[in-house]
Amino acid sequence: MRALLRELKSTLQYHDQLNPKLWTDEKLNPDVWLALNKIAKEWAKFANIPAKAIEDVILVGGNANYNYTKYSDIDLHLMIDKSKVKCDGLVDDYLLSKKQLWALTHDITVKGQPVELYGQSSTDSFKESQGVYSLQSRKWLQQPQRVKFDKNSQAVKDKVYDLSKAINDLIDSKSDDIGQFRRLKGKLKGMRSTAIEKGGEYAPENLAFKELRNRGILDKMNKYLRNLEDQELTLEERKKCKDGYEYDKDKKRCVRKRPYHTGGYLWHSHDHDHDGEESGGEGSGEGGGGE
């Protein structure tokens, strides 16, 4: 019971002022405002909500009140005129999201084979050579066809090599070029859909796509891209630095800035815990002891 009471004490609080990380004199800090607006726009794009349907974006919950705690979320709500949202395309996006969420929260197999679920329109046509079996009627709706395929196809191997190298090179170089990853992802999607449309399931490009997926390379790229996108939308809490120091967002700490002959500043990697003399002195000459 004592442990429970301590927990409740830490989650039920009241303050005389709004969260100072977000607000100043009850006005939302400009950098916070910009970050939240950017996040709202990105979420609207992710949810496929047209801009004309969004009437307002509001901040609610503990961080818009005086009862915030260190556990409080920033509750950002888009106020939407639902009469201006058409269903076209939304159902497909919803079903795809459900498919992905299901895969993340379930690990189901039948005879050792993982089961993947998705919702599909009953009006969709079936691709040629694709087997389609009805559980309800217990019969084939479309009989599968045997297709000759060279499992050692050099065309498939070359595409897998080229695409996996492009993806791994970007990730290994720690690239932060979100646009480049998105273009590559779009290229892969377009390559696969065009290949299936023209050559069917056994088109080299589609087989290369599946090989990349089976090797975990596509998942690796998607996770890396999601991390970059999250970082772009994240506003870090900056540590207050004392005079003579500035915050280095890469090192995530305060570093000493040292004047040099042009009147500008040169980063010098000392934090607040090391205020002593710099080793080797300030240096002399044009280099100014440059780093």
C-alpha positions in Angstrom: 0.0 0.0 0.0 2.8 2.4 0.8 4.4 1.8 -2.6 1.1 2.5 -4.2 0.6 5.7 -2.3 4.1 6.9 -3.3 3.3 6.1 -7.0 0.0 8.1 -6.8 1.8 11.0 -5.2 4.2 11.2 -8.1 1.4 11.1 -10.7 -1.0 13.4 -9.0 0.4 16.9 -8.7 -0.6 20.5 -8.9 1.5 23.5 -9.8 1.2 27.3 -9.6 2.5 27.7 -13.2 2.2 25.8 -16.4 5.1 23.5 -17.4 8.0 25.9 -17.9 9.5 23.5 -20.5 6.6 24.4 -22.8 5.2 27.7 -21.5 6.4 31.2 -20.5 3.9 33.4 -18.7 1.1 31.1 -20.0 2.2 31.6 -23.6 3.5 28.6 -25.6 7.2 28.9 -26.3 7.8 29.7 -30.0 10.1 26.7 -30.7 7.5 24.4 -29.0 4.7 26.0 -31.2 6.7 25.3 -34.3 7.5 21.7 -33.4 3.9 20.9 -32.5 2.6 22.4 -35.7 5.1 20.4 -37.7 4.1 17.2 -35.9 0.4 17.9 -36.5 0.9 18.4 -40.2 3.0 15.2 -40.4 0.4 13.2 -38.5 -2.4 14.6 -40.8 -0.4 13.4 -43.8 0.2 10.0 -42.2 -3.5 9.7 -41.5 -4.4 11.0 -45.0 -6.6 13.8 -43.6 -7.1 16.6 -46.1 -6.0 20.1 -44.9 -9.4 21.6 -45.6 -11.0 19.3 -43.0 -8.7 20.5 -40.2 -10.3 23.4 -38.4 -7.9 23.6 -35.5 -5.1 21.9 -33.7 -5.4 21.9 -29.9 -3.2 21.0 -27.0 -5.0 19.3 -24.0 -4.3 17.2 -21.0 -1.9 17.7 -18.1 0.6 19.8 -20.1 -2.1 22.3 -20.9 -3.1 22.5 -17.3 -1.5 22.9 -13.9 -1.6 19.2 -12.9 1.2 18.1 -15.2 3.9 15.7 -14.0 7.0 14.2 -15.4 4.9 11.4 -16.8 2.4 13.7 -18.6 2.1 13.3 -22.4 1.7 16.2 -24.7 -1.9 15.6 -25.9 -2.1 17.1 -29.4 -5.6 16.9 -31.0 -6.6 17.8 -34.6 -10.1 19.2 -34.7 -11.6 17.8 -37.9 -14.8 18.5 -39.8 -15.7 15.0 -40.7 -18.2 16.0 -43.4 -15.1 17.2 -45.4 -13.4 13.8 -45.2 -14.1 11.4 -48.0 -13.7 7.7 -47.5 -11.8 7.2 -50.8 -8.4 5.8 -49.9 -9.0 6.0 -46.2 -10.3 2.4 -45.8 -7.2 1.0 -47.6 -4.9 3.0 -45.3 -6.9 1.9 -42.3 -6.7 -1.7 -43.2 -3.0 -1.5 -44.0 -2.4 0.1 -40.6 -4.4 -2.6 -38.9 -2.3 -5.2 -40.7 0.9 -3.6 -39.6 -0.3 -3.2 -36.0 -1.4 -6.8 -35.9 2.0 -8.0 -37.1 3.7 -6.0 -34.4 1.5 -7.3 -31.6 1.0 -10.9 -32.6 3.2 -13.9 -33.5 0.9 -16.6 -34.8 1.9 -19.6 -36.9 0.1 -22.6 -38.4 2.4 -25.6 -38.7 5.4 -23.4 -38.2 4.2 -20.8 -40.9 3.5 -17.3 -39.8 0.0 -16.0 -40.4 -0.4 -12.5 -41.9 -3.8 -10.8 -42.1 -5.1 -8.0 -44.3 -8.5 -6.7 -45.5 -9.1 -6.6 -49.2 -12.0 -5.3 -51.3 -14.3 -8.0 -52.6 -14.3 -6.3 -56.0 -10.6 -6.7 -56.5 -9.6 -9.0 -59.4 -7.1 -11.8 -58.9 -3.8 -11.9 -60.6 -3.1 -14.5 -63.2 -1.5 -17.7 -62.0 -2.4 -16.8 -58.4 -4.2 -19.5 -56.5 -7.3 -18.4 -54.6 -9.0 -20.7 -52.1 -12.3 -20.0 -50.3 -12.5 -21.3 -46.7 -16.3 -20.6 -46.8 -17.0 -22.7 -49.8 -14.0 -24.9 -49.4 -13.0 -24.8 -53.0 -10.6 -23.0 -55.4 -12.0 -19.8 -56.8 -8.9 -19.7 -59.0 -6.7 -22.6 -59.5 -3.0 -22.0 -59.1 -0.8 -22.4 -62.1 2.6 -24.0 -62.3 5.1 -21.5 -63.5 8.6 -22.4 -64.5 11.2 -20.3 -62.7 14.9 -20.3 -62.5 15.8 -20.1 -58.9 19.3 -19.2 -59.8 18.2 -16.3 -62.1 21.2 -13.9 -62.5 18.7 -11.0 -63.1 17.2 -11.5 -59.6 20.6 -11.9 -58.0 21.9 -8.7 -59.6 18.8 -6.7 -58.5 19.1 -8.0 -55.0 22.8 -7.2 -54.8 22.3 -3.6 -56.2 19.4 -2.8 -54.0 20.7 -4.3 -50.8 24.1 -2.5 -51.4 22.3 0.8 -52.0 20.3 0.4 -48.7 23.2 -0.9 -46.6 25.6 1.8 -47.9 23.1 4.5 -46.9 22.6 3.0 -43.4 26.3 2.2 -42.8 27.2 5.8 -43.7 24.7 7.0 -41.1 23.0 9.1 -43.6 20.3 11.5 -42.3 18.9 12.3 -45.8 15.3 11.4 -45.2 14.4 12.4 -48.8 16.9 9.9 -50.2 15.5 7.1 -48.1 11.9 8.0 -49.1 12.9 8.1 -52.8 14.5 4.7 -52.5 11.5 3.3 -50.8 9.2 4.8 -53.4 11.4 3.3 -56.2 11.1 -0.2 -54.6 7.3 0.1 -54.3 7.0 1.3 -57.9 9.4 -1.3 -59.2 7.4 -4.1 -57.6 3.9 -2.9 -58.6 5.0 -2.4 -62.2 6.7 -5.8 -62.3 3.6 -7.6 -61.0 1.4 -5.8 -63.5 3.5 -6.6 -66.5 5.2 -9.9 -65.6 3.2 -11.3 -62.7 4.3 -12.7 -59.4 7.4 -14.2 -60.9 8.8 -11.1 -62.5 12.5 -10.7 -61.5 11.8 -7.3 -59.8 9.1 -8.8 -57.6 11.2 -11.8 -56.7 14.1 -9.4 -55.9 11.7 -7.4 -53.6 10.6 -10.6 -51.8 14.2 -11.6 -51.4 15.1 -8.2 -49.8 12.1 -8.6 -47.5 12.9 -12.1 -46.5 16.5 -11.1 -45.7 15.2 -8.4 -43.4 16.8 -5.6 -45.5 13.5 -3.8 -46.1 12.6 -4.0 -42.4 16.0 -2.6 -41.6 15.6 0.3 -43.9 12.0 1.1 -42.7 13.1 1.1 -39.1 16.1 3.4 -39.9 13.8 5.7 -41.8 11.2 5.8 -39.0 13.9 6.7 -36.5 15.1 9.6 -38.7 11.5 10.9 -39.1 11.0 10.7 -35.3 14.3 12.6 -34.7 13.2 15.3 -37.2 10.0 15.8 -35.3 11.5 15.7 -31.8 12.3 18.9 -29.9 15.1 18.2 -27.4 15.1 19.9 -24.1 18.1 22.1 -24.1 20.3 22.4 -21.1 20.8 25.9 -19.8 24.5 26.9 -20.2 26.4 29.4 -18.1 28.2 32.4 -19.5 30.9 31.4 -21.9 29.3 28.1 -22.9 26.8 27.1 -25.5 24.7 24.0 -26.1 26.1 21.5 -28.6 23.1 19.5 -29.8 25.3 16.8 -31.3 27.2 16.2 -28.0 24.1 17.0 -26.0 26.0 19.0 -23.5 27.3 22.5 -22.8 30.7 23.2 -24.4 33.0 26.1 -23.9 33.3 28.6 -26.7 36.7 30.3 -27.2 37.1 33.6 -29.1 39.7 33.8 -31.9 41.1 36.6 -34.1 38.2 36.9 -36.5 35.9 37.8 -33.6 33.8 34.6 -34.0 33.8 31.6 -31.8 35.4 28.2 -32.0 33.8 25.2 -30.3 36.0 23.7 -27.6 34.7 20.5 -26.1 34.8 21.3 -22.4 31.7 20.8 -20.3 30.8 22.5 -17.0 32.7 19.9 -15.0 36.1 20.9 -16.5 36.7 24.6 -15.9 40.4 24.3 -15.5 43.1 25.5 -17.9 43.0 24.0 -21.4 45.9 21.7 -22.1 48.5 23.3 -24.4 47.2 26.8 -23.8 45.4 29.0 -26.2 48.0 28.6 -28.9 49.5 31.3 -31.1 49.8 32.4 -34.7 47.1 32.2 -37.4 46.0 28.8 -36.3 45.2 30.1 -32.9 45.8 26.6 -31.5 43.1 25.5 -34.0 41.4 22.1 -33.8 
